[in-house]
């Protein structure tokens, strides 16, 4: 189980979400984890809860194009690298 804490900037750098408005919408309407407040202006999510939410998302959508396709490929490569690192 991963105890890595992710801030909004981490979510954005991993290509999960691009802005707070979308994240707020996902929390309110799509079941994205609420996370925890560490301070008045700091919210974090565990890597485990974010990964779980992502893996339970529907996959029947239009094919990715452009930047979204590149981000998805990068994310998949990072996930594979992390799995390989934990296996060794």
Rosetta blueprint (number, residue, H / E / L):
1 X L
2 X L
3 X L
4 X L
5 X E
6 X E
7 X L
8 X H
9 X H
10 X H
11 X H
12 X H
13 X H
14 X L
15 X L
16 X L
17 X L
18 X L
19 X L
20 X H
21 X H
22 X H
23 X H
24 X H
25 X H
26 X H
27 X H
28 X H
29 X H
30 X H
31 X L
32 X L
33 X L
34 X L
35 X L
36 X E
37 X E
38 X E
39 X E
40 X L
41 X L
42 X E
43 X E
44 X E
45 X E
46 X E
47 X H
48 X H
49 X H
50 X H
51 X H
52 X H
53 X H
54 X H
55 X H
56 X L
57 X L
58 X L
59 X L
60 X L
61 X L
62 X L
63 X L
64 X L
65 X L
66 X H
67 X H
68 X H
69 X H
70 X H
71 X H
72 X H
73 X H
74 X H
75 X H
76 X H
77 X H
78 X H
79 X H
80 X H
81 X H
82 X H
83 X H
84 X H
85 X H
86 X H
87 X H
88 X L
